[in-house]
Amino acid sequence: MLNLLTKITEIGKITLAEQNESIIKLVLPNEKYSFENFQIRETKLLKEAFVQLQEYFRGKRKIFEIPLNPYGTDFQKIVWKELVKIPYGKTLCYQQLSVLIKNPNAQRAVGNANNKNPIPIFIPCHRVIGKNGKLTGYKGGIDLKKYLLNLEEMNYICE
């Protein structure tokens, strides 16, 4: 059974799904998604996940500390694990990401894995850009990707 919770945030309506005490899905505003076998319930984890999202949107949180369990292929999971390592306020291009996963010719597959990321923001696929520095596709739209990158840039402090 899935637990779902939807709240209005700075970027619009977000739905989070939890299963077995891990976040498995984040539905962005304007994203179409349907769930089966769910109950709308504010669990401790879902509540904490929304608190951390609010802190992120206010520039107060740079690292998320909640359990994630994205469903995907083994390759997708490798890419998503590497995405979580991209520091707040930084970006990589698809080619750099494919080198980091030790598959330097897999830029297109890396892009497809980014596109399938079920937990955006927590798994920061918005931090991956084109080699030429241009913003490329994002599940929530290019404007949202630009917003998230600008938010991080404004709140980034060199350490």
C-alpha angles and dihedrals in degrees: 000000000000124000114214132192128179125195138169111247136176089279097043136264115354126184122201125196124203129192127174092355095304132100108247103170141024115190113204124214112281091016114128114223136146128202130207127210098011140142126207103236135147102227124182090256095048091048091050091046090055091047089054091047090052090050089050093050089050091052093247099110125058100167127041118223107194131107114263127192110177117188114228146106122303090256092050090050091052090053093046092050088055092047090059088058094059103107122241110270094020133102137202131196123236091255093054090049092051089052090051091055088049094246103103096177095052100090093124093047089048089052090051091049089051089052091052095049104134095195108047119182091024087055095037104219087152086077092069115090138170120283089250091056094256121137111250131196123317130185090233093046133264092276091059091046089052090048093052093047092047091048090054093044091052092050099037114117119186111241 
